[in-house]
Amino acid sequence: MNLLEKINESANYILSKVEFKPSIGIILGSGLGDLAEKIENPEVIKYDDIPNFPISTVEGHKGRLILGELENKKVIAMQGRFHFYEGYPLEDVTFPIRVMKAIGIEIIIVTNAAGGANKDYKPGDLMLITDHINFTGRNPLMGRNIDDLGPRFLDMTSSYDKQLIEIAKNSAKSIDVDLKEGVYMWFTGPTYETPSEVRLARTLGADAVGMSTVPEVIVARHGGMKVLGISCITNMAAGILDKPLNHEEVVETSEKVKGTFEKLIRKIVRNI
């Protein structure tokens, strides 16, 4: 079975479970999955029930799709994503994005937990992603291009949709959320970045560092989807504070900020 056939098989399975087509996709990162619980009239589908889907293995990722209504919009939310560091090829990491496109998603909101490289940030801040840096040397579009999925050579000038960015900024302002703006740099993980790597990231213009999001955004743009990205700064990156990093802190900070995060995403969805 080729990639197109796998995508269509997965999309048809998901659509067979609901009587509507969602228009907005939401990817919920580490510790941010509780927003999916607020989706009304939900249809819950476990990843391992969907043909061809990988399985999420990371703590804080429940590994299921939630389809339903959020702020009177039809949405599909991923509670947990797939990462390159889990050993999946990038085709598998980005497979859900292909499936979302196949079921009719045109707008996708990607979220993540990230380390703050910008010294003006603090844990708990939310950062609107205005651009990204792919520091891995890997790209999910490498290999033979499938023209039905997108162009061979993809312009990434406006990876994050300017109109959606304005909606997010206005939404944050209307509910008094201090929404930072910055550049996200993708490292492969699973090791956290070294202090020297964080200094390098900051020198290159990165405000936050993390282990996800960029391949998903590339594939979303390849499929012509509009993208909005938001990082939850769950910790300061290595070397900024004199203390070790751990995943428990990531989940703990996400838990503390989830109320503000949920409020912001709901407002954005309402205004789209």
Secondary structure, 3 states (H helix, E strand, C coil): CCHHHHHHHHHHHHHCCCCCCCCEEEEECCCCHHHHHHCEEEEEEEHHHCCCCCCCCCCCCCCEEEEEEECCEEEEEEECCCCHHHCCCHHHHCHHHHHHHHCCCCEEEEEEEEEECCCCCCCCCEEEEEEEEECCCCCCCCCCCCCCCCCCCCCCCCCCCHHHHHHHHHHHHHCCCCEEEEEEEECCCCCCCCHHHHHHHHHCCCCEEECCCHHHHHHHHHCCCEEEEEEEEEEECECCECCCCCHHHHHHHHHHHHHHHHHHHHHHHHHC
